Amino acid sequence: MVLEESPNAFLDKTILPRYLALPQPIDKVQATYIWIDGTGEGLRSKTRTLSFVPTSPSELPEWNYDGSSTGQSTGMNSDCYLTPRAIYNDPFLLGNNKLVICDAYDFQHKPLATNHRNSCNQAMTAAADQHPWFGIEQEYTLLDMEGRPFGWPKNGYPGPQGPYYCGVGANKAYAREIVEAHYRACLYAGINVAGTNSEVLPGQWEYQVGPCEGISIGDQLWASRYILHRIAEEFGVCVTYDPKPVAGDWNGSGAHCNFSTKAMREENGIIHIEQAIDKLSKQHLRHIKAYDPRGGKDNERRLTGAHETSSIHDFSAGVANRGCSIRIPRQVADDKRGYLEDRRPSANADPYSVAEAIIRTVCLNE
């Protein structure tokens, strides 16, 4: 990979800090509004100036944008609306500046097709007394500007999988700088990142967000994705959440979802975990449709029954079995309480859709 293939690589990175070091007026705050576009997986953002330091999203004004340029409206009636839902410290502009996660509405203030937060929040409200916790293991692959996995040779392939998972060394781990920068930036922002590691495919990494209660899992995961794209942008590298970024005998990328209720976390919670798995087994197709932006079409390439996946066509569950739809971690089986891991969501899944499907099946018995 030659970084000069990226236009960003030509910029002198030493200049920007001179301007960011300029004193910022105490009555001016930059708020970057972030939302999901018409693809259901792409992110957009724009920044406005506030005259106060917000402490709650309810204090922030609604804003509009050109939905015809994001695949969410027509040019004849292009205005869409952003409603702030969560705020985080801005790791790029620092100071009192904020990142703002928003959901999007049409000109009649009805949720847009890719606004899955709205219905997810309704489900979370209905199940709030069960105190649902989520943790998502977000896998992703770094690419060069020509679409090759970062670090792969221009002609041919790297050595086979084996030494890359949690690997150390220049011939095993690629672009660790991006990973470490992202980790620290998320912690600064206030995102509950639990950890990170390199993955099985060379150039593939993972980080974990959680535990988060209720709707915050979606807010935090989307914010973390935005931060990752922004950091990789500065390095002249691209990020893909494609569930099968390289065809053939290579691992895909998932967003395994760890889930529990208060009852599961208490003594003999394994009974409630097993009941949840039984409910999930009866709604397999419903969940497959919710677990990638194209209703299962993306996951077809990944959920083959190989490369640590279950078959997309069958539901299965087991203890410590990474080839199952639902895995019960060994420690959970030993402790007889804890959580389950749903291994079916794809890396590009909307966490709001994933969390809502689980809540409606397990907690609301729909």
N, C-alpha and C positions, 0 to 999 in steps of 0.2 A: 504493500500500500504506500503510495506516494502522497503525502498530505497536500502537496501543491495541486492535486486534482480538485481540491476544495477551494472555492473563492475565498472562504473565510481564512484559509491558511496564509493568504497574502497580506492580511491586515496586521499592522503593528500592535500587538497586544499590550505594549507598554504605555500607549497613549491614553486609553480610556481611564485608567485610574487617576490621572491628573484631573480629569473633569469630575469624576465621582467624588474626589476629595474636596471639591468646592463646598463651602458651607451651604447647607440647605435651610431656607427660611423656616423658622419654627412653626409658622402657620401654613406650611405647604407639605402635603403628603402625596406621594405617587402611589396610586392603587391600580394594579394590573388585574383586569377582569379576564377570567379564563372560562371557556365553555367548550362543549363538545359539538363538532360540526355535523354536517349531514351524512357523513360516512358512518357515524356511530363510534368511531375510534380515533379520528383526528382531533387535535386540539387547536383552538384559535385563542388569541389574546389581544387586548389593546389596553392602553394605560390612560388614566385621567388624573387630574389634580384635585385633591380635597383640601379643605381649609381646617381640618381637624384630624386627630388621630383616632381612627375607629377602634372600638373594643368589641363590637358585636356586628355581625352581618346585617342585622336589622337597622343599624344606623346608616348604612350605605344606600345611596340612591339607586333606583332602577336605571338602566341604560339601554340604548338601542344599538342595533348594528344592521349591516346590509346582508340579509339572509340570502339574497340572490347570488352572492359571491361565496357562500359556504354550503350551497346545495340544500338550503332550507326554506326558500321562497322563490317567487318569480320577480323579475325586474319591474313588472307592472305594479307589484305590491310588496316591496322588498323589506320593509321594516320589521325586525323581530326584536324581542325584548329580553334583557338579562336581569335576573333577580339574584342578588348576592345571597349565598347560603353558608359559606365558611370562609374565614380569613386566616392567613398564615403570614409569618414574618418573611419578608422578601430577602432571600440570600444573595441576590444580585445587586440590588440598589441599597440594601442595608438600612440602617437608621430606623425611622418610624414607618417606612414604606411597606406596603402589604401586597400579597398575592390574594386574589379573591376568586374562589370557586363559585360559579354561577350555574343556574339551570335556565333553559331558554324556552321562550313562548312566542306564539305567532301574534299577528296584529290584533286578534281577539283575546289575547292573553290566555290562550289554550296551550297546554304543553305540546311542544314540537315532537315529531316522531322519535327523535333520538333523545328526548328528555325522559329517561327512565328513572330519574331521581324522584320525580313527583309521586309516581305510584309506589315506588320502593318505600318512600317515607310514610305513606299511608299504611303499608304493611307493618313497618317498624313501630309505628304508633300503636297499632292494634296488639302487637306482641310485646310491648315494652315491659309488661309485668314479668316476663320470662327472662329478661336481661340477656338477650342474645349477644354473644361475642363472636367476632370474626377475625381471622388472620389470613392474609392472602400472600402466597409465595409467587412473586412476580418474576417470571423468566423473560429474558429479552436477548436479542443478538445485535451486536455492533456490526455495521456495514461500512465499507468505503463508498466513495461517491459513485462508483460504477456498480454497486449492488452486491459486491462480494463480501462475505464475512471478513471482518477486519483481521488482518494478520495472515490470511490465506494467500498462497502463491497465485500469481496472475494466471498461470497455466498449470492446471492440475489441482491436487488436493493435499492437505496436510496429512500427517500420519493418522492412523485410525484412532477412534475414541478409546479412552482408557486413562491416559495420564493427565487429562485436562481438568476433570472434576476436582475442585479444591486444589488445583495444581499450583506449583511455585516454580518460577524460572521463566526466562525470556522466550523459551521455545514451548511453553505450556500456557502462560497467562498473557493475554493481549489487552492493552489499554486499561490497566489497573488504575491509572490516574483518574480516568473518568468515573470509575466505580467509587473510589475513595472520595472524590470531590462531591459526588452525588450523595453519598452516605452522610457526610458532614453537613451538606447544604440542607438535607431533609431534617436532620436533627435541629439545626438552627431555625428552620421554618416552623418547627413544632409538630412535625409529622412523626408518628410513633413507629420508626423503623426498628425492627428487632434484630436485624443482622443482614449479612450479605455473603455470597460465595461465588466462585466461578463454577460453571456448569459443565455438562458432559461434552457438548459440542464446542470445539475450539472457537473462541470469540463470543461465546454465550455466557451470560451471567444471570444471577438471581439476587433479589433482595426481598425481604419479608416485611410487610406492614401489619401491625397489630400487636397485641389484641386491641380491637376497637369495638365499642358497643354501638349497636344499631347503625344508623345511617352514616356515621362518621367513617366507616370503612370505605365507602365509595368516595366521599370527599377527600380523604387522605390519600387514597390510591391514585385518583386522578391528579391531585396536586403533585404527588411524587413523580408521576409520568411526565408532567409538564416540566418539572425541574430537571429530569433526566434528559429530555430533548434539548433544553436550553444549554445544559453543560456540554453535551456532545456537540452541539452546534458550535460552541467556542473552540472545540478541538478539531473541527472539520470532519467529524464522524457522524454517521446516521444511526438511528435506533430503529429496529423493527420488532414488533410484537407478533409477527407472522407466526402462526402455530407450527408451521413446517417450513422454515426458511431455506433449508437445503433438502432436495429430494434424495431418496436413496437410504443407505444404511447409516443415517445420522439421527440423533435425537431431535424431537420437536421442542416447542416451547409452550408451557402451560401457565396457568394461574391457579394452582391448587388452593382450594378454600378450606381452611380449618374453621370448624363451627362448633359451638357449644351453647347450651342454655344453663341457667343457674342450677337446674335439677341435675344436668349431666356432670356438673363440676363438684357436686356434693357426694357424700358417701353412698356407695352402690349406684352411682350415676350411670354405670355401664348398662343398667336396665333401660334407662331412657335413651342411651346411645343406640342400643339394639332396636328399640321401638322406632327411633328416627330413621334408621337404615331400612326398616321394613316399609315405612311410609315412602321413602325415596325410591325403593325398588318398584313401587307401583306407579311412579310418575317419571320413569326414565326418559321417555320421548320428550315430555314437557321440559325437562331440564336440559336435554341436549339442544333443544331449540333456543333456550335462554342463554346458553353458555358460549356462544360466539356471535358476532354482529350479523352474520348471514344465516342464522337459524340452523346451524349445524354443518353448513357447507364447508366452512374453514376447518372445522374439527375433523371432517372426514379424512383429511390428509394426515392428521396426527394420531387419532384414536384408531389404530390398526390392530392393537393387541400385541404389538412389538414395541421396543424402545421404551420400556417402563410405562406402558399405557394399557388400558383395557380396550376391548372392541367397542366401537360406537354403537353397535347393534345389540349388545348384551349388557345387562346389569350384573355386577358382582361385588362382593365385599369380603374382606379378610384381614387378619391381624398381620401387620408388618409386610403386607404384600403390595408392592408398587405396580403390579399388573392388574389391580382391581379398580373398579369404579370408586369404591369407598374403602379407604384404609383406616383401620384402627391401629394407632401406634402401639408398639410393644409395651411401652411404659403405661399407657392407658389401660391395656388389658391386665397388666400386673396390678395396677392401683385400683382397678375396677371403677374408675371415674376419670373424667377429663373431657376429651373432644373427639370428633371424627374429622377425617380429611377427605373431602370430595376432590378427586384428581381429574375430573372431567373438564372443568372450565379451560378454555384456550387462553393463551397469553394475551390476545387482543379482546378478551371478553369485557363487557361493561360490568364493573363490580356492582353497580346498582341492580342490574338484571340478575346477576348471580345470587346476591344476597336476598333479593325479593323472592326468587323462586324457592330458595331454601326455607325462608320464613313462612311462605304461604303453604308449603307442603308439610313442614315439620311442626311448626307452631300453631298455624291457623287451620290445619287439617282441610285445606281446600283441594 
